[in-house]
Amino acid sequence: MREERDEGVQGLRKVEIDLSNLQKMRGGVWVRAERGFSLIELIGVLAIMGILASMTVPPILRQIRQAQSGNEEANLNEVARAIVEGIKATGTIPNPNINPFDPRVGVDLGGWADVAYNYTTLTDDTAPGGGFAPGTLHYVFPSETAFADTARRIYLDPTFLGYLDSQFDGVDQTKTFATPAGGWPATTAGGVIFPNQAIRLYIVSSSRPDFVLSCSANGPNVQDAANNYGDLPSSLLIDQLSSWVKATDTATGFIQAPGTAVENWANNGHQYLHVKTVDLRPLFCRVTLTDTACPPTAEITVFGTSTYNAPNINFFGGYAVFDICDNNLGPIAGRSLIGVPPADVTVLRSPQPLYLDRGNALVAGNPSGVLVGVVNAEVTPALNPQPRFRIPVSGSVPPPPGGMFPANIQTFYVLKGTALQLWDDAGATPVLTTTIESDCSFKYFGNTWTRVD
């Protein structure tokens, strides 16, 4: 029993000795010492944290970039929608050679962002209190220090740009491609038949701020007329944009490269390139206006004892009754009108003609032998006054000037949603006002416009 008690006492003394090793002097008082990590333990923890970081950070970064890429695809769809709405509302095709936002108020509002910004929630480049602040419409990453490198770009098909060049006498930074007063002509002076060629707008961007596009941002001299825009035949920008498909190359496992005219990144970077192609042809509607110049009017002068005063003559069949000196002398047969050769326009009495050609004079006739008891009479036919039309979006002041019809049939294009006003020659208000939403035709007959398609 004594031996067991001695062993217990020795054990307690050992514990006291061990505890004394955990104490230290602090302010003259012995206190319990704080046990820290050893260097080996710290190294082990850091190693584990490094392994975890190497496993988790790349997937997180990849997810962030994938989210940025998906967000940019959605933003480009929104940009494209806003540009289309802006084109329809303003009647203006964006000019790649104009800065997207022109800092001068009311000047050169033909940049793509100027056309689009009223039709999207993406922000413009104007600070709320004035001055300049990059916006989310123009730049993919406006908060980046080098935000200018993240600017979105637009380009047009070269044939269409050549068409615009012929209409506006140039495509430089001073040209705003607003709808002409007479509509977009079907054929240009250079023989380009519109819109039988490709009319596409390309929006290009990068969803990584450190992956900078090699193609120029919009501004002066960015895209020449009828030029695919590329320094070398092997690096034509428009060819690469129109043919590029964002798809994985089976040989390399990466997104295939469009070409160096668009960007010059490594093979593993093309998933951050975004190209949105907008077909503009559905925005254009063909309008055909036919001026029949019918029915014509006439005056009859009788050289003799009697004179007709403002008689009613039917040139196209049927009969008209004339009263001479209060005597009803009977009917006059319908007459035909003959134009001047070589453009011989013979208008038959029946059926009623489709139109008379204003470009050819009408020959006076003699109704002698047709009108009972009248000899040496002269019939002088005259066409109806020439009608007019107006495209309000062109900015002309109503009523429009005369001479809008160089021929009886006028064909041109307007943008879908454009308001068209059709006038007679003398009216103070339009005869017909309509909104163009599809290809259509109108005919002017008897001082009235009618849709005939």
C-alpha positions as CSV (number, residue, x, y, z in Angstrom):
1,M,0.0,0.0,0.0
2,R,2.8,2.4,0.9
3,E,4.5,1.7,-2.4
4,E,1.4,2.5,-4.4
5,R,1.0,5.8,-2.5
6,D,4.6,6.8,-3.3
7,E,4.1,6.1,-7.0
8,G,1.0,8.3,-7.0
9,V,2.9,11.2,-5.3
10,Q,5.7,10.9,-7.8
11,G,3.2,11.0,-10.7
12,L,1.6,14.2,-9.3
13,R,5.1,15.8,-9.0
14,K,5.8,14.9,-12.6
15,V,2.6,16.6,-13.7
16,E,3.5,19.7,-11.7
17,I,7.0,19.7,-13.3
18,D,5.4,19.4,-16.8
19,L,2.9,22.2,-16.1
20,S,5.7,24.4,-14.8
21,N,7.3,24.2,-18.3
22,L,4.1,25.8,-19.7
23,Q,4.5,28.9,-17.5
24,K,6.6,31.9,-18.0
25,M,7.2,35.2,-16.2
26,R,5.0,38.0,-17.5
27,G,5.0,41.3,-15.5
28,G,6.6,39.6,-12.5
29,V,3.8,37.0,-12.4
30,W,4.0,33.5,-13.6
31,V,1.3,32.9,-16.2
32,R,0.4,30.0,-18.5
33,A,2.5,30.1,-21.7
34,E,0.7,30.2,-25.2
35,R,1.7,27.3,-27.3
36,G,2.3,28.3,-31.1
37,F,2.6,26.5,-34.4
38,S,5.9,25.1,-35.3
39,L,7.5,26.0,-38.6
40,I,6.8,22.6,-40.0
41,E,3.2,22.9,-39.2
42,L,2.9,26.3,-40.9
43,I,4.7,24.9,-44.0
44,G,2.2,22.0,-44.1
45,V,-0.8,24.3,-43.8
46,L,0.5,26.6,-46.6
47,A,1.1,23.6,-48.8
48,I,-2.4,22.4,-48.3
49,M,-3.8,25.9,-49.0
50,G,-1.7,26.1,-52.2
51,I,-3.0,22.8,-53.4
52,L,-6.6,23.8,-52.7
53,A,-6.0,27.1,-54.5
54,S,-4.6,25.4,-57.5
55,M,-7.6,23.2,-57.7
56,T,-10.3,25.8,-57.1
57,V,-9.0,29.1,-58.6
58,P,-8.8,28.0,-62.3
59,P,-12.3,26.7,-62.3
60,I,-13.6,29.9,-60.7
61,L,-11.7,32.1,-63.2
62,R,-13.0,29.9,-66.0
63,Q,-16.5,30.2,-64.8
64,I,-16.1,34.0,-64.5
65,R,-14.9,34.2,-68.1
66,Q,-17.6,31.9,-69.3
67,A,-20.1,34.1,-67.6
68,Q,-18.5,37.2,-69.2
69,S,-18.6,35.4,-72.6
70,G,-22.3,34.5,-72.2
71,N,-23.1,38.0,-71.0
72,E,-21.4,39.5,-74.0
73,E,-23.4,37.2,-76.4
74,A,-26.6,38.6,-74.7
75,N,-25.3,42.1,-74.9
76,L,-24.5,41.8,-78.6
77,N,-28.1,40.6,-79.2
78,E,-29.3,43.7,-77.3
79,V,-27.0,46.0,-79.3
80,A,-28.2,44.5,-82.6
81,R,-31.8,44.9,-81.6
82,A,-31.2,48.5,-80.5
83,I,-29.4,49.3,-83.8
84,V,-32.3,47.8,-85.9
85,E,-34.9,49.8,-83.9
86,G,-32.8,52.9,-84.3
87,I,-32.5,52.4,-88.0
88,K,-36.2,52.0,-88.4
89,A,-37.0,55.0,-86.2
90,T,-34.4,57.5,-87.6
91,G,-34.2,56.2,-91.2
92,T,-30.4,56.3,-90.8
93,I,-27.9,53.5,-91.6
94,P,-24.9,53.7,-89.2
95,N,-21.7,54.9,-90.8
96,P,-18.6,52.9,-89.7
97,N,-16.5,56.0,-90.3
98,I,-18.2,58.1,-87.7
99,N,-17.4,57.9,-84.1
100,P,-20.1,55.8,-82.3
101,F,-21.0,58.8,-80.1
102,D,-20.2,62.2,-81.5
103,P,-19.3,64.5,-78.6
104,R,-20.6,67.5,-80.6
105,V,-24.3,68.1,-79.7
106,G,-26.5,67.7,-82.8
107,V,-23.6,67.0,-85.2
108,D,-23.0,63.8,-87.2
109,L,-25.5,61.7,-85.3
110,G,-24.9,58.8,-87.7
111,G,-22.6,56.7,-85.5
112,W,-24.0,53.3,-84.6
113,A,-24.3,54.1,-80.9
114,D,-26.0,57.4,-81.6
115,V,-28.5,55.5,-83.7
116,A,-29.1,52.9,-81.1
117,Y,-28.8,54.4,-77.6
118,N,-32.5,55.6,-77.3
119,Y,-33.7,52.0,-77.8
120,T,-31.7,50.2,-75.1
121,T,-31.1,50.2,-71.4
122,L,-27.3,50.0,-72.0
123,T,-25.8,53.3,-71.1
124,D,-24.3,55.9,-73.4
125,D,-21.0,57.7,-73.1
126,T,-22.3,60.8,-71.5
127,A,-21.9,61.4,-67.8
128,P,-25.1,62.3,-65.9
129,G,-23.6,65.7,-64.9
130,G,-22.0,66.4,-68.3
131,G,-18.6,65.6,-69.6
132,F,-17.6,62.1,-70.6
133,A,-18.0,58.7,-69.0
134,P,-17.7,55.4,-70.9
135,G,-21.0,53.5,-71.3
136,T,-22.0,49.9,-71.5
137,L,-23.4,50.3,-75.1
138,H,-20.1,51.3,-76.6
139,Y,-17.6,49.4,-74.4
140,V,-17.6,45.8,-73.1
141,F,-15.7,46.8,-70.0
142,P,-16.2,50.5,-69.4
143,S,-14.8,50.2,-65.8
144,E,-11.4,49.0,-67.0
145,T,-8.6,51.5,-67.1
146,A,-8.0,50.6,-70.7
147,F,-11.7,50.8,-71.6
148,A,-11.0,52.1,-75.1
149,D,-9.4,48.7,-76.0
150,T,-12.8,47.1,-75.2
151,A,-14.8,49.1,-77.7
152,R,-17.3,47.2,-79.9
153,R,-17.0,47.8,-83.6
154,I,-19.5,47.7,-86.6
155,Y,-18.8,47.2,-90.3
156,L,-20.9,46.9,-93.4
157,D,-20.8,44.7,-96.4
158,P,-18.5,46.3,-99.1
159,T,-21.1,46.3,-101.9
160,F,-23.6,48.0,-99.7
161,L,-21.1,50.5,-98.6
162,G,-20.3,51.2,-102.3
163,Y,-24.0,51.8,-102.8
164,L,-24.0,54.3,-100.0
165,D,-20.9,55.9,-101.4
166,S,-22.8,56.5,-104.7
167,Q,-25.8,58.0,-103.0
168,F,-24.0,60.3,-100.6
169,D,-20.9,61.1,-102.6
170,G,-18.6,59.5,-100.1
171,V,-18.6,57.5,-96.9
172,D,-16.2,59.5,-94.8
173,Q,-16.8,60.8,-91.3
174,T,-18.9,63.8,-92.6
175,K,-21.6,61.6,-94.2
176,T,-24.8,60.6,-92.3
177,F,-26.7,57.9,-94.2
178,A,-30.2,59.2,-93.7
179,T,-33.0,58.1,-96.0
180,P,-33.0,60.2,-99.2
181,A,-36.0,62.5,-99.8
182,G,-37.0,60.3,-102.8
183,G,-36.3,57.0,-101.0
184,W,-33.5,54.5,-101.5
185,P,-33.2,54.2,-105.3
186,A,-33.5,50.8,-106.8
187,T,-30.6,51.3,-109.2
188,T,-27.5,53.5,-108.7
189,A,-25.6,55.4,-111.3
190,G,-23.0,52.6,-111.2
191,G,-25.6,50.0,-112.0
192,V,-25.8,48.4,-108.6
193,I,-29.3,46.9,-108.3
194,F,-30.6,47.4,-104.8
195,P,-31.1,45.4,-102.7
196,N,-30.0,42.3,-104.6
197,Q,-26.6,42.2,-102.9
198,A,-25.7,41.4,-99.3
199,I,-26.7,44.1,-96.9
200,R,-25.3,43.0,-93.6
201,L,-24.0,44.8,-90.5
202,Y,-21.3,43.1,-88.4
203,I,-20.9,43.8,-84.7
204,V,-17.5,42.6,-83.3
205,S,-16.3,42.5,-79.7
206,S,-14.0,40.7,-77.2
207,S,-15.3,39.4,-73.8
208,R,-11.8,39.5,-72.3
209,P,-10.3,43.0,-71.6
210,D,-6.8,41.7,-72.1
211,F,-7.7,40.2,-75.5
212,V,-7.6,43.3,-77.7
213,L,-9.1,43.2,-81.2
214,S,-6.7,43.9,-84.1
215,C,-9.4,45.4,-86.3
216,S,-9.8,49.2,-85.9
217,A,-12.5,50.8,-83.8
218,N,-15.0,53.0,-85.6
219,G,-14.0,56.4,-86.5
220,P,-12.5,58.3,-89.5
221,N,-11.3,56.1,-92.4
222,V,-12.2,52.8,-90.8
223,Q,-13.9,51.3,-93.9
224,D,-13.5,52.3,-97.5
225,A,-16.3,52.0,-100.0
226,A,-16.5,48.7,-101.8
227,N,-13.4,47.5,-100.0
228,N,-13.3,44.4,-97.8
229,Y,-10.9,46.3,-95.5
230,G,-7.7,44.4,-95.2
231,D,-4.1,45.2,-95.9
232,L,-3.4,41.8,-97.5
233,P,-5.6,39.8,-99.8
234,S,-5.2,36.9,-97.3
235,S,-6.6,39.0,-94.4
236,L,-9.7,40.7,-95.6
237,L,-11.8,41.6,-92.6
238,I,-15.3,41.3,-94.1
239,D,-14.5,38.0,-95.7
240,Q,-13.4,36.7,-92.3
241,L,-16.4,38.1,-90.5
242,S,-18.9,36.8,-92.9
243,S,-17.4,33.2,-93.1
244,W,-16.4,32.7,-89.4
245,V,-18.4,30.2,-87.4
246,K,-17.8,29.9,-83.7
247,A,-17.1,26.2,-83.6
248,T,-14.5,23.8,-82.2
249,D,-11.7,22.7,-84.5
250,T,-11.5,18.9,-84.2
251,A,-7.8,18.9,-85.0
252,T,-6.8,21.3,-82.1
253,G,-9.8,21.1,-79.8
254,F,-9.9,25.0,-79.7
255,I,-12.4,27.4,-81.3
256,Q,-11.2,27.9,-84.9
257,A,-9.6,31.2,-85.7
258,P,-11.3,33.7,-88.1
259,G,-8.1,35.3,-89.3
260,T,-5.6,38.0,-88.3
261,A,-7.7,40.8,-89.8
262,V,-10.1,40.4,-86.9
263,E,-7.6,39.5,-84.1
264,N,-4.2,37.9,-83.6
265,W,-4.8,35.8,-80.4
266,A,-3.5,32.3,-79.7
267,N,-5.7,29.4,-80.6
268,N,-7.1,29.1,-77.1
269,G,-8.5,32.6,-77.1
270,H,-11.1,32.6,-79.9
271,Q,-13.9,31.6,-77.5
272,Y,-13.7,35.2,-76.3
273,L,-14.3,36.6,-79.8
274,H,-17.9,37.6,-80.6
275,V,-19.3,38.4,-84.0
276,K,-23.0,39.3,-84.5
277,T,-24.2,39.4,-88.1
278,V,-27.4,41.5,-88.7
279,D,-29.1,41.1,-92.1
280,L,-30.5,44.5,-93.0
281,R,-32.4,43.4,-96.1
282,P,-35.7,42.6,-94.3
283,L,-35.7,46.2,-93.1
284,F,-36.2,47.5,-96.7
285,C,-39.6,47.6,-98.4
286,R,-40.1,48.1,-102.1
287,V,-42.6,50.8,-103.0
288,T,-44.0,51.3,-106.5
289,L,-46.0,54.4,-107.3
290,T,-47.9,54.6,-110.6
291,D,-49.1,57.9,-111.9
292,T,-51.8,57.1,-114.5
293,A,-52.2,60.8,-115.5
294,C,-55.9,59.9,-116.1
295,P,-58.5,60.8,-116.9
296,P,-57.3,63.7,-119.1
297,T,-59.3,66.9,-119.6
298,A,-60.0,68.7,-122.8
299,E,-61.2,71.9,-124.3
300,I,-63.1,72.2,-127.6
301,T,-63.1,75.4,-129.6
302,V,-65.5,75.6,-132.6
303,F,-64.6,78.0,-135.4
304,G,-68.0,79.0,-136.7
305,T,-71.3,80.3,-135.5
306,S,-71.2,78.3,-132.2
307,T,-68.7,77.8,-129.4
308,Y,-68.5,75.1,-126.7
309,N,-67.8,76.3,-123.2
310,A,-66.0,73.8,-121.0
311,P,-67.6,70.7,-122.5
312,N,-67.4,67.3,-120.9
313,I,-65.5,65.0,-123.2
314,N,-65.2,61.2,-122.7
315,F,-62.0,60.1,-124.5
316,F,-62.3,56.4,-123.5
317,G,-65.6,55.1,-124.7
318,G,-69.2,56.0,-123.9
319,Y,-70.7,59.3,-124.9
320,A,-70.9,62.8,-123.7
321,V,-73.8,65.1,-124.5
322,F,-73.0,68.7,-125.5
323,D,-75.3,71.7,-125.4
324,I,-74.8,74.4,-128.0
325,C,-76.8,77.5,-127.6
326,D,-79.2,75.6,-125.3
327,N,-79.8,73.1,-128.0
328,N,-79.0,69.4,-127.2
329,L,-77.3,68.4,-130.4
330,G,-76.5,64.8,-129.4
331,P,-73.6,62.6,-128.4
332,I,-69.9,62.7,-129.3
333,A,-68.1,59.4,-129.6
334,G,-65.1,58.5,-127.4
335,R,-61.8,59.4,-128.9
336,S,-58.3,57.9,-128.6
337,L,-55.2,60.0,-127.8
338,I,-52.0,59.4,-129.6
339,G,-48.6,60.3,-128.2
340,V,-45.6,61.6,-130.1
341,P,-43.4,58.9,-131.8
342,P,-41.1,57.1,-131.2
343,A,-42.8,56.6,-127.8
344,D,-46.2,56.1,-129.3
345,V,-48.8,55.9,-126.6
346,T,-52.0,54.9,-128.3
347,V,-54.8,55.0,-125.7
348,L,-57.7,52.8,-126.9
349,R,-61.2,53.9,-126.2
350,S,-62.1,50.6,-124.5
351,P,-61.0,49.4,-122.1
352,Q,-59.9,52.5,-120.1
353,P,-56.1,52.9,-120.2
354,L,-53.8,52.1,-117.3
355,Y,-51.9,55.3,-117.7
356,L,-50.9,58.1,-120.1
357,D,-47.2,58.9,-120.4
358,R,-46.5,62.4,-119.2
359,G,-43.2,62.4,-121.1
360,N,-45.1,62.5,-124.5
361,A,-47.2,65.3,-125.8
362,L,-50.8,64.5,-126.7
363,V,-52.0,65.4,-130.2
364,A,-55.1,67.7,-130.7
365,G,-58.0,66.1,-132.5
366,N,-60.9,67.3,-134.6
367,P,-64.4,66.0,-133.7
368,S,-65.9,67.2,-136.9
369,G,-68.3,64.6,-138.3
370,V,-68.7,63.1,-134.9
371,L,-70.4,66.0,-133.2
372,V,-73.7,66.7,-135.0
373,G,-73.7,70.0,-136.9
374,V,-70.3,71.1,-135.9
375,V,-67.3,71.7,-138.3
376,N,-63.8,73.0,-137.9
377,A,-63.7,72.2,-134.1
378,E,-60.4,71.5,-132.2
379,V,-60.0,69.2,-129.2
380,T,-56.9,70.0,-127.0
381,P,-56.3,67.2,-124.5
382,A,-54.5,67.9,-121.2
383,L,-53.3,65.5,-118.5
384,N,-54.1,65.8,-114.8
385,P,-51.7,67.7,-112.6
386,Q,-48.7,65.7,-111.6
387,P,-49.0,64.1,-108.1
388,R,-46.4,64.1,-105.4
389,F,-45.2,62.0,-102.5
390,R,-43.3,62.6,-99.3
391,I,-41.3,60.4,-96.9
392,P,-41.6,62.2,-93.6
393,V,-38.5,60.7,-92.1
394,S,-36.5,62.5,-94.8
395,G,-37.2,65.8,-93.2
396,S,-38.8,67.6,-96.2
397,V,-41.4,70.2,-95.4
398,P,-45.0,69.5,-96.6
399,P,-46.3,69.9,-99.1
400,P,-43.4,68.4,-101.1
401,P,-42.2,70.1,-104.2
402,G,-43.6,69.0,-107.6
403,G,-41.7,66.9,-110.1
404,M,-41.2,64.0,-107.8
405,F,-42.1,61.6,-110.6
406,P,-39.5,61.6,-113.4
407,A,-41.6,58.8,-115.1
408,N,-45.1,57.4,-114.7
409,I,-43.8,54.6,-112.6
410,Q,-41.6,55.4,-109.6
411,T,-39.9,52.5,-107.7
412,F,-37.8,53.0,-104.6
413,Y,-37.2,51.5,-101.1
414,V,-38.0,52.7,-97.7
415,L,-37.2,51.3,-94.3
416,K,-39.9,49.2,-92.6
417,G,-42.1,51.4,-90.4
418,T,-41.5,54.5,-92.6
419,A,-44.5,56.9,-93.0
420,L,-45.4,57.6,-96.6
421,Q,-47.6,60.5,-97.7
422,L,-49.2,60.7,-101.2
423,W,-50.4,64.0,-102.5
424,D,-52.3,65.4,-105.5
425,D,-50.9,68.5,-107.1
426,A,-53.2,71.1,-105.5
427,G,-54.1,69.7,-102.1
428,A,-52.9,71.3,-98.9
429,T,-53.1,67.9,-97.1
430,P,-52.0,64.5,-98.3
431,V,-54.6,62.3,-100.1
432,L,-53.3,59.2,-98.4
433,T,-50.9,58.6,-95.4
434,T,-49.8,55.2,-94.6
435,T,-47.0,53.3,-92.7
436,I,-45.0,51.0,-94.9
437,E,-44.5,47.5,-93.4
438,S,-44.1,45.4,-96.5
439,D,-43.6,45.7,-100.3
440,C,-46.5,47.7,-101.7
441,S,-47.9,49.5,-104.8
442,F,-50.1,52.6,-105.2
443,K,-51.9,54.0,-108.2
444,Y,-52.9,57.6,-108.9
445,F,-56.2,57.9,-110.9
446,G,-58.7,60.7,-110.9
447,N,-56.9,62.8,-108.3
448,T,-57.0,59.8,-105.9
449,W,-54.4,57.5,-104.6
450,T,-55.3,53.8,-104.1
451,R,-53.3,50.9,-102.8
452,V,-53.4,48.2,-105.5
453,D,-51.0,45.4,-104.3
